[in-house]
């Protein structure tokens, strides 16, 4: 049976798969950190990396993953209501990465490894600044708001490496409409 998916079905399946990957990996990382390194000041997260990849693949649909990433982090960490607001809403600031994505173009960012890493770090920094801003609005002292950036520096390394690797894998760090059209053209040329 040669069943073809519609573009919307493909997008939905892809978004769900990335959300599942995000939920599982973030749960494992946060649980491991709480169990083995409970006194550490630094945190590590894959939310920015996966959000960056989904931003490239689907644009604003990545807001779902940014929000879900904050929700999973707070749930596994047994966060307070205020932490849920800070992380879920703060992570949505990463959607400002759509501005350089549109200004420079997805293909240019994807094809240049330096721009890829800078784009990923921009997405992470916007998440961190968003959390700090939301925390500040909710009454957190400015000195503690800085902690949303400083305690998450290791995530910058993880984000840069994960997105750089994803960029090297065919179709992973690529606009999916562009990818599907490219694959279709290659199939037609190959006579599949």
C-alpha positions as CSV (number, residue, x, y, z in Angstrom):
1,X,0.0,0.0,0.0
2,X,1.5,3.3,-1.1
3,X,-0.1,5.8,1.3
4,X,0.9,9.4,1.1
5,X,0.6,11.8,3.9
6,X,-0.7,15.3,3.5
7,X,1.6,18.2,4.4
8,X,-0.5,18.9,7.5
9,X,-0.3,15.3,8.7
10,X,3.5,15.2,8.1
11,X,3.9,18.5,10.1
12,X,1.7,17.2,12.9
13,X,3.6,13.9,13.2
14,X,6.9,15.7,13.0
15,X,5.9,18.3,15.7
16,X,4.7,15.5,18.0
17,X,7.9,13.4,17.6
18,X,10.0,16.5,18.5
19,X,7.8,17.2,21.5
20,X,8.1,13.6,22.7
21,X,11.9,13.8,22.2
22,X,12.0,17.0,24.2
23,X,9.8,15.6,27.0
24,X,11.8,12.4,27.4
25,X,15.3,14.0,27.2
26,X,14.4,16.9,29.5
27,X,12.9,14.5,32.0
28,X,16.0,12.3,32.0
29,X,18.4,15.3,32.3
30,X,16.5,17.0,35.1
31,X,15.9,13.8,37.0
32,X,19.6,12.8,36.7
33,X,20.6,16.3,37.8
34,X,18.3,16.2,40.8
35,X,19.5,12.7,41.8
36,X,23.3,12.9,41.1
37,X,24.0,16.6,41.4
38,X,21.4,18.2,43.7
39,X,23.8,20.8,45.0
40,X,25.1,22.1,41.6
41,X,24.2,25.7,40.7
42,X,24.4,25.0,37.0
43,X,21.6,23.4,34.9
44,X,21.7,21.8,31.5
45,X,18.7,21.7,29.2
46,X,18.0,20.6,25.6
47,X,14.9,22.8,25.3
48,X,16.7,25.5,23.4
49,X,18.4,23.1,21.0
50,X,15.2,21.3,20.1
51,X,13.3,24.6,19.9
52,X,16.0,25.9,17.5
53,X,15.7,22.9,15.3
54,X,11.9,23.1,15.2
55,X,12.2,26.9,14.5
56,X,14.2,26.0,11.4
57,X,11.9,23.2,10.4
58,X,8.5,24.8,11.1
59,X,8.9,28.4,12.1
60,X,6.5,29.7,14.8
61,X,5.2,26.2,15.5
62,X,8.3,26.0,17.7
63,X,6.5,28.0,20.3
64,X,4.8,24.8,21.4
65,X,8.1,23.2,22.1
66,X,9.4,26.2,24.0
67,X,6.4,26.2,26.2
68,X,6.3,22.4,26.7
69,X,10.0,22.5,27.5
70,X,9.4,25.0,30.4
71,X,6.4,23.0,31.6
72,X,8.4,19.7,31.6
73,X,11.3,21.3,33.4
74,X,9.1,22.7,36.1
75,X,7.1,19.5,36.5
76,X,10.1,17.3,36.9
77,X,11.7,19.9,39.2
78,X,8.6,20.1,41.3
79,X,8.4,23.8,40.5
80,X,6.1,26.4,42.1
81,X,3.3,28.2,40.2
82,X,5.6,31.2,39.8
83,X,8.3,28.9,38.2
84,X,5.8,27.5,35.7
85,X,4.9,31.1,34.7
86,X,8.6,32.1,34.5
87,X,9.7,29.1,32.4
88,X,6.7,28.6,30.2
89,X,6.2,32.3,29.3
90,X,9.9,33.2,29.4
91,X,10.8,30.4,27.0
92,X,8.4,31.9,24.4
93,X,10.7,34.9,24.1
94,X,12.8,32.5,21.9
95,X,10.2,33.2,19.2
96,X,12.0,36.5,18.6
97,X,14.6,34.3,16.8
98,X,12.1,34.4,13.9
99,X,13.3,37.9,13.2
100,X,16.9,37.0,12.2
101,X,15.6,33.8,10.6
102,X,13.4,35.8,8.3
103,X,16.0,38.6,7.8
104,X,18.9,36.3,6.9
105,X,16.8,33.5,5.5
106,X,16.6,29.9,6.6
107,X,18.9,28.6,3.9
108,X,21.7,31.1,4.7
109,X,21.6,30.2,8.4
110,X,21.5,26.5,7.6
111,X,24.3,26.5,5.2
112,X,26.8,28.6,7.3
113,X,28.0,26.8,10.4
114,X,28.9,30.0,12.1
115,X,25.4,31.5,11.5
116,X,23.9,28.1,12.6
117,X,25.7,28.3,16.0
118,X,24.9,32.0,16.5
119,X,21.2,31.4,15.7
120,X,21.1,28.5,18.2
121,X,22.8,30.7,20.9
122,X,20.5,33.6,20.1
123,X,17.5,31.3,20.7
124,X,18.9,30.2,24.0
125,X,19.8,33.7,25.1
126,X,16.3,34.9,24.2
127,X,14.8,32.1,26.4
128,X,17.1,33.1,29.3
129,X,16.4,36.8,29.0
130,X,12.7,36.0,28.7
131,X,12.8,34.0,31.9
132,X,14.7,36.8,33.7
133,X,12.3,39.5,32.4
134,X,9.2,37.5,33.5
135,X,10.8,36.8,36.9
136,X,11.5,40.5,37.3
137,X,7.9,41.4,36.4
138,X,6.7,38.9,39.0
139,X,8.8,40.7,41.7
140,X,12.1,38.7,41.7
141,X,15.1,40.8,42.7
142,X,17.3,41.9,39.8
143,X,20.3,40.0,41.2
144,X,18.4,36.8,41.2
145,X,17.1,37.4,37.7
146,X,20.7,37.4,36.4
147,X,20.8,33.7,37.6
148,X,18.5,32.7,34.8
149,X,21.3,33.4,32.4
150,X,24.4,32.6,34.5
151,X,23.2,29.2,35.8
152,X,22.3,28.0,32.3
153,X,25.6,28.6,30.5
154,X,26.3,24.9,30.0
155,X,23.1,24.7,28.0
156,X,24.7,27.1,25.6
157,X,27.4,24.5,24.8
158,X,24.8,21.7,24.5
159,X,22.6,23.8,22.3
160,X,25.5,24.8,20.0
161,X,26.8,21.3,19.6
162,X,23.4,19.6,19.1
163,X,22.3,22.2,16.5
164,X,25.7,22.1,14.8
165,X,25.4,18.2,14.5
166,X,21.7,18.5,13.4
167,X,22.8,20.9,10.6
168,X,25.1,18.2,9.2
169,X,22.4,15.6,9.0
170,X,20.3,15.6,5.8
171,X,17.0,17.3,6.3
172,X,17.1,17.7,10.1
173,X,18.0,21.4,10.3
174,X,16.1,22.4,7.2
175,X,12.8,24.1,6.4
176,X,10.6,21.0,5.9
177,X,8.7,22.5,2.9
178,X,12.0,23.1,1.2
179,X,13.2,19.6,2.3
180,X,10.2,17.8,0.9
181,X,10.3,19.6,-2.4
182,X,14.0,18.8,-2.7
183,X,13.5,15.1,-1.9
184,X,10.6,15.0,-4.4
185,X,12.8,16.5,-7.1
186,X,15.5,14.0,-6.4
187,X,13.1,11.1,-6.6
188,X,11.7,12.3,-9.9
189,X,15.3,12.6,-11.3
190,X,16.1,9.2,-10.0
191,X,13.0,7.6,-11.4
192,X,11.7,6.3,-8.1
